[in-house]
């Protein structure tokens, strides 16, 4: 299977449960495994305060998970990846 085929399968599996901005953020996490909220915000060109609540919602629904931490400047941030 190609990446686009698996992405399409994943999209159709989760579409009923997440939509709108959650789906956009989920796809950004899929394309950027190990990214933190700031990196996802930069990737989407969104303000961080639009990304952080969506990643929290996706973590609560168990579509993404924290895989570890890394240093970003002076801060230690959580790295995330898609579960599905």
C-alpha positions in Angstrom: 0.0 0.0 0.0 1.2 3.5 -0.7 1.2 6.3 1.9 -1.8 8.0 0.3 -3.8 4.7 0.4 -3.1 4.2 4.1 -3.8 7.9 4.8 -7.1 7.5 3.0 -8.0 4.4 5.0 -7.2 6.1 8.3 -9.2 9.2 7.3 -12.3 7.1 6.5 -11.9 5.1 9.8 -11.7 8.2 12.1 -13.8 10.7 10.1 -17.0 10.1 12.1 -15.3 10.7 15.4 -13.2 13.8 14.6 -13.7 16.5 12.1 -12.8 20.1 11.4 -9.8 21.5 13.1 -9.2 18.2 15.0 -8.8 16.4 11.8 -6.4 19.0 10.4 -4.3 18.8 13.5 -4.4 15.0 13.5 -3.1 14.9 9.9 -0.4 17.3 10.8 0.7 14.9 13.6 0.6 12.0 11.2 2.9 13.9 8.8 5.2 15.1 11.5 5.7 12.3 14.1 7.6 13.5 17.1 6.5 17.1 16.7 5.5 19.3 19.6 2.5 21.7 19.7 4.8 24.6 18.6 6.1 22.7 15.6 2.6 21.6 14.6 1.4 25.3 14.9 4.4 26.3 12.6 3.6 23.5 10.2 0.0 24.6 9.9 0.8 28.3 10.2 -1.7 28.6 13.0 -1.4 30.3 16.4 -0.3 27.9 19.1 -3.5 28.6 21.1 -5.5 27.0 18.2 -3.3 23.9 18.2 -2.9 23.1 21.9 -6.6 22.5 22.7 -7.0 20.3 19.6 -4.0 18.1 20.6 -5.4 17.8 24.1 -8.8 16.6 22.7 -7.1 14.2 20.4 -5.0 12.8 23.3 -8.2 12.4 25.3 -9.8 10.5 22.4 -6.6 8.4 22.2 -5.8 9.3 18.5 -2.5 10.8 19.4 -0.1 10.1 22.3 2.9 11.6 23.9 6.0 9.7 23.0 8.6 11.6 25.0 10.1 15.0 25.6 12.7 17.2 23.9 14.3 20.6 24.5 13.0 23.4 22.4 15.0 26.5 23.3 14.9 26.7 27.1 11.7 24.7 27.4 11.1 21.0 27.6 8.2 20.0 25.4 6.2 16.9 24.7 6.6 15.0 21.4 3.5 13.4 19.9 2.6 10.8 17.4 -0.6 9.4 15.9 -1.9 6.1 17.4 -4.3 5.1 14.6 
